[in-house]
Amino acid sequence: MVTLEHAIYALASKLFKPIIEQLPVFERLTDDLRRAHMRIIKEQWAGLVTLIGVSAFIIAFAFGIFATFLSKSPPAYLAFAFIIAAAIGLIAAAVTFYYPATIAGDRKKKIENSLPFAAIYLNTISRSGFPPHTLFKMLARFKEYGEVAVEANRINNDVEGLGMDLPTALARAIYRSPSNEWTELLAGMRTTIIIGGDLGQYLTERTKGVVASYRRRLNDYSNFLQLLIEVYITLVIVGTIFFIVTTSIMVAIGGIPVALVKALNYAVVLLGLPALTAAFILIIKGVSPTEE
């Protein structure tokens, strides 16, 4: 059964096929879509990117034409409307284009934030004499490990569901992984299994490296957080107070309407302060080396 979503993908890729083939920028979509675990081919997503960009341009330009004639503005304003519509179309296309890369980056962050704990768990159960492929089956059960559990579940499905040997399943996992640290762990396990080495010893050494790297990230995060708090206090808190005091002095001196100063102060306190605070919270959340 063909869904509306698949019909749109097919139509877009067919409609804009000449443009897609001529633009090499779309080549990176293959890797981005794979690492984001998005089950769609490059040509279809590239077609969707082009379709959204063109549609956004047409809608914005049509609105600009309508607004120009409705307000009886000079025809020269149509050029300005065209530029604005083109900018809107490019922004819409760019957001769609980089969406898979954004998803892959988010998965990479979640994997690397959970990896130290998952590596410790793998190291522990590897010492219990379980077969290598069983390690990933057991790891997949712990949803607390987030994307690492998802990756482990896919490896387990490749082995038990598709009948692959573990080295082949690991090679597939390496190919689709967005995280270098996870890739290095899997590559080392694969090599150790192929040459018949001591998997437990390898995981012990690798876990030490992963945990040490995570400690460095925590230390860097702590230092960055201290710097960010100082910037927030200086720029946002003190800056807001300084602005209010300065504008109050200017009103006392004269020359500036009181209503204007009140409006500015309200805007700074009710809009500017919450907006800057939200921005700082997003920055902190974005660089946090924790899963949540």
TARABEL-V547855 format. One record per run of one state. SS is the DSSP state (2 for helix, 1 for strand, 0 for the rest). FROM is the first residue (numbers start at 1). TO is the last residue. If there is no record, write none. Layout:
ss = [SS | SS]
from = [FROM | FROM]
to = [TO | TO]
//
This chain:
ss = [0 | 2 | 0 | 2 | 0 | 2 | 0 | 2 | 0 | 2 | 0 | 2 | 0 | 2 | 0 | 2 | 0 | 2 | 0 | 2 | 0 | 2 | 0 | 2 | 0]
from = [1 | 4 | 16 | 17 | 23 | 24 | 36 | 42 | 71 | 77 | 127 | 132 | 141 | 143 | 146 | 147 | 162 | 166 | 177 | 180 | 196 | 199 | 254 | 258 | 288]
to = [3 | 15 | 16 | 22 | 23 | 35 | 41 | 70 | 76 | 126 | 131 | 140 | 142 | 145 | 146 | 161 | 165 | 176 | 179 | 195 | 198 | 253 | 257 | 287 | 292]
//
